[in-house]
Amino acid sequence: MESVLEGYAEYYSAELSEKVIRGMTENALKCQYNGGYVPVGYKIDESKHYQIDELIAPFVKEAFLMYVNGRQVKDIVAYLNDNGVRSSQNKPIGKTTVTALLQNRKYIGEYRYRDVVVPNGVPSIISKELFALAMDRLEKNKYAPSSYKADERYLLTSKLMCGNCGALIVGEGGTSQSGKVYHYYKCVTAKKKGGCHRKAVRKDAIEELVMRKTVQSVFECNAMDS
């Protein structure tokens, strides 16, 4: 009798597990929330679908831009907490949360559950281009963490467009054989060897040029009058 009861319990447990997985898979095919934590910047509506939290989403996008610009994870943690951003459990943001945030493909609209992958199944908060840049830096950090210790800010990242192909121009750093660190801006398409031949430009040169032009525009008579 004991053996029969144990067998029945095991069968019931396996059947229940299968039903739960089947139900969650059905939810996934509809791109519905399947439990667990809700990524920062999203909320769940009455129909169990992901919706953008318009108050928090801009901070998420800024977090990605900060990281791509060369800021450290600790800086992003401080930025989010200083602006009152909290996790879905209403807890302060930590380094683990930010690292997970930078790798979460939901932010580019991709819904995932087990073998179910639905592109554009979730409203996107950032572009695929920006996400790829963040992933690229995460990958480099994994193998050469010391190369990103310098807190270098690229003020023009996401504000410059390539005159050849129209893609974003972003900040990037490199180290010569002598150990000297160089900072410059480069077209994303050229960076990925996607066909654009736009050469990189020195960071200090282009930032100084933009600053001079900005100051010049501000002090022009027409600008002052308007």
Buried (B, 14 or more C-beta within 10 A) or exposed (E): EEEEEEEEEEEEEEEEEEEEEEEBBEBBEEBBBBEEEBBBBBBEEEEEBBEBBEEBBEBBBBBBBBBBBBBBBEBBBEBBEEEEBBBBEEEEBBEEBBBEBBEBBBBBBBBBBEEBEBEEBBBBBBBBBBBBBBEBBBEEBEEEEEEBEEEBBBEBBBEBEBEEBEBBBBBBBEEEEEEEEEBBBBBBBBBBEEEBEBEBBEBEEBBEEBEEEEEEEEEEEEEEEE
